[in-house]
């Protein structure tokens, strides 16, 4: 039976929600998922912490993972990488993880699900491809509010993402259901709501 590694870092819970949907969808397709959560206690939840961490990222601060990589990506048929965009780059905890492991580009197909507020995922897809040395078989952009406001839409996106990733076709932005621009701007959370995630 084929196996898939789902490795992700979630700052406010959205990426975790999508990883859970992805795990379920892989099982429906006869693929055994193994989930690895990347953790970094240097980063605290909340909007103000996010701004502070973004500053540290651009100031070239060093981030250390709480847990070194637990799985060897070379042992999997599929590797799915998920994280939120941080200033148009791969968020530091995921960047550390990606640079700490090795990849088998002949055996493994790769997919990435990236959470963004309005933009930045395309640049992150490019950075991941450069790091792993192979084009992604599947790409999925996740807006941070979709899993809460449009859970059925998120499920449909994940189903399509899995089909394309395991089939080898790259998901383009035209293939993914779009959310209207106004909806992105309407989503505002209070500090207390974010902290609960």
C-alpha positions as CSV (number, residue, x, y, z in Angstrom):
1,X,0.0,0.0,0.0
2,X,1.3,3.5,-0.9
3,X,2.2,5.8,2.0
4,X,2.1,9.5,2.2
5,X,3.9,11.9,4.6
6,X,1.9,14.9,5.6
7,X,4.3,17.3,7.3
8,X,3.0,20.7,8.3
9,X,3.4,23.7,10.6
10,X,0.2,25.5,11.7
11,X,0.3,28.9,13.3
12,X,-3.4,29.6,13.8
13,X,-5.0,26.3,13.1
14,X,-6.0,26.6,9.5
15,X,-3.2,24.5,8.1
16,X,-4.0,21.8,10.7
17,X,-7.6,21.7,9.6
18,X,-6.5,21.2,6.0
19,X,-4.0,18.6,7.0
20,X,-6.8,16.6,8.7
21,X,-9.0,16.8,5.6
22,X,-6.0,15.7,3.5
23,X,-5.3,12.7,5.8
24,X,-9.0,11.6,5.4
25,X,-8.9,12.1,1.6
26,X,-5.7,10.1,1.2
27,X,-7.3,7.2,3.2
28,X,-10.3,7.3,0.9
29,X,-7.9,6.8,-2.0
30,X,-6.2,3.8,-0.4
31,X,-3.1,5.7,0.7
32,X,-1.8,5.4,4.3
33,X,-1.1,8.8,5.7
34,X,1.6,9.5,8.3
35,X,1.3,12.9,9.9
36,X,4.2,14.9,11.3
37,X,3.6,18.2,13.0
38,X,6.5,20.7,13.0
39,X,6.7,22.7,16.2
40,X,8.7,25.7,17.3
41,X,8.0,27.1,20.8
42,X,10.0,30.2,20.0
43,X,6.8,31.3,18.1
44,X,3.8,32.2,20.2
45,X,0.2,32.4,18.9
46,X,-1.5,35.8,18.3
47,X,-1.3,38.7,15.9
48,X,1.3,40.7,17.7
49,X,3.5,37.6,18.0
50,X,3.1,37.1,14.2
51,X,4.3,40.6,13.5
52,X,7.3,40.0,15.9
53,X,8.2,36.7,14.2
54,X,7.9,38.2,10.8
55,X,10.4,40.9,11.8
56,X,12.7,38.2,13.2
57,X,12.5,36.3,10.0
58,X,13.6,39.3,7.9
59,X,16.3,40.1,10.5
60,X,17.7,36.6,9.9
61,X,17.0,35.3,13.3
62,X,17.7,31.6,13.9
63,X,14.7,29.3,14.6
64,X,15.1,26.0,16.3
65,X,12.5,23.2,16.1
66,X,11.1,21.6,19.2
67,X,11.2,18.3,17.4
68,X,13.8,17.3,14.8
69,X,12.3,15.6,11.7
70,X,10.7,12.4,12.8
71,X,10.3,10.8,9.3
72,X,12.5,10.3,6.3
73,X,10.7,11.7,3.3
74,X,12.6,9.3,1.1
75,X,10.6,6.4,2.5
76,X,7.3,7.7,1.2
77,X,5.5,7.6,-2.1
78,X,4.0,11.0,-1.5
79,X,5.1,14.0,0.6
80,X,2.6,16.8,1.3
81,X,4.0,20.0,2.8
82,X,1.8,22.5,4.5
83,X,2.4,25.9,6.2
84,X,1.3,29.5,6.3
85,X,3.0,32.1,4.2
86,X,5.2,34.5,6.1
87,X,6.1,37.6,4.1
88,X,6.1,35.8,0.8
89,X,8.5,33.1,2.0
90,X,8.4,29.7,3.6
91,X,7.7,30.2,7.3
92,X,10.9,29.6,9.3
93,X,9.9,26.4,11.2
94,X,9.0,24.7,7.9
95,X,12.1,26.1,6.2
96,X,14.3,24.6,8.9
97,X,12.5,21.2,8.5
98,X,12.9,21.2,4.7
99,X,16.6,21.9,5.0
100,X,17.1,19.2,7.6
101,X,15.9,16.3,5.5
102,X,16.7,14.7,2.2
103,X,14.4,13.9,-0.7
104,X,14.1,11.1,-3.3
105,X,13.0,12.9,-6.4
106,X,12.8,9.7,-8.5
107,X,10.5,7.8,-6.1
108,X,8.4,10.5,-4.4
109,X,5.7,12.8,-5.7
110,X,5.3,16.1,-3.8
111,X,2.4,18.4,-3.1
112,X,2.1,21.6,-1.1
113,X,-0.8,23.2,0.6
114,X,-0.1,26.8,1.6
115,X,-2.2,29.1,3.7
116,X,-2.2,32.7,2.8
117,X,-4.3,35.8,3.6
118,X,-4.2,37.3,0.1
119,X,-1.0,36.4,-1.6
120,X,2.4,34.8,-1.4
121,X,1.7,31.1,-2.0
122,X,3.1,31.1,-5.6
123,X,6.5,32.3,-4.4
124,X,6.4,29.7,-1.7
125,X,5.6,27.0,-4.2
126,X,8.7,28.0,-6.2
127,X,10.9,28.0,-3.1
128,X,9.7,24.5,-2.1
129,X,10.4,23.2,-5.7
130,X,13.9,24.7,-5.5
131,X,14.6,23.1,-2.1
132,X,13.3,19.6,-3.0
133,X,14.7,19.7,-6.6
134,X,11.5,18.7,-8.3
135,X,8.3,20.3,-9.5
136,X,5.3,19.8,-7.2
137,X,2.7,17.4,-8.5
138,X,0.0,19.3,-6.7
139,X,-0.4,22.9,-5.4
140,X,-3.2,24.1,-3.2
141,X,-3.7,27.6,-1.9
142,X,-5.8,27.9,1.2
143,X,-7.3,31.1,2.5
144,X,-7.2,31.2,6.2
145,X,-11.0,31.6,6.7
146,X,-12.1,29.0,4.2
147,X,-12.1,26.0,6.6
148,X,-14.4,28.0,8.9
149,X,-16.7,29.7,6.5
150,X,-16.7,27.3,3.6
151,X,-15.9,23.8,5.0
152,X,-17.6,22.0,2.0
153,X,-15.5,24.2,-0.3
154,X,-12.3,23.2,1.5
155,X,-13.2,19.5,1.2
156,X,-13.7,19.9,-2.5
157,X,-10.4,21.7,-2.9
158,X,-8.6,18.9,-0.9
159,X,-10.3,16.2,-3.0
160,X,-9.1,17.8,-6.2
161,X,-5.7,18.5,-4.8
162,X,-5.2,14.8,-3.9
163,X,-6.5,13.6,-7.3
164,X,-4.0,15.9,-9.1
165,X,-1.1,15.2,-6.7
166,X,-1.3,11.5,-6.9
167,X,-2.2,11.6,-10.6
168,X,0.9,13.8,-11.4
169,X,-0.9,16.8,-12.8
170,X,-0.1,20.1,-11.3
171,X,-3.0,22.0,-9.9
172,X,-3.2,25.5,-11.3
173,X,-4.9,28.4,-9.7
174,X,-7.6,28.2,-12.4
175,X,-8.4,24.7,-11.2
176,X,-9.0,25.7,-7.6
177,X,-12.4,27.3,-6.6
178,X,-11.7,31.0,-6.0
179,X,-13.0,33.1,-3.2
180,X,-14.1,36.6,-4.1
181,X,-11.7,39.4,-3.3
182,X,-14.2,41.1,-1.0
183,X,-14.4,38.0,1.2
184,X,-10.8,38.1,2.0
185,X,-11.0,41.7,3.2
186,X,-14.1,41.0,5.3
187,X,-12.4,38.4,7.5
188,X,-11.3,40.1,10.6
189,X,-10.6,38.2,13.8
190,X,-10.1,39.6,17.2
191,X,-6.9,38.8,19.1
192,X,-8.9,36.6,21.5
193,X,-10.4,34.6,18.6
194,X,-6.9,34.0,17.2
195,X,-5.5,33.0,20.6
196,X,-8.2,30.3,20.9
197,X,-6.9,28.6,17.7
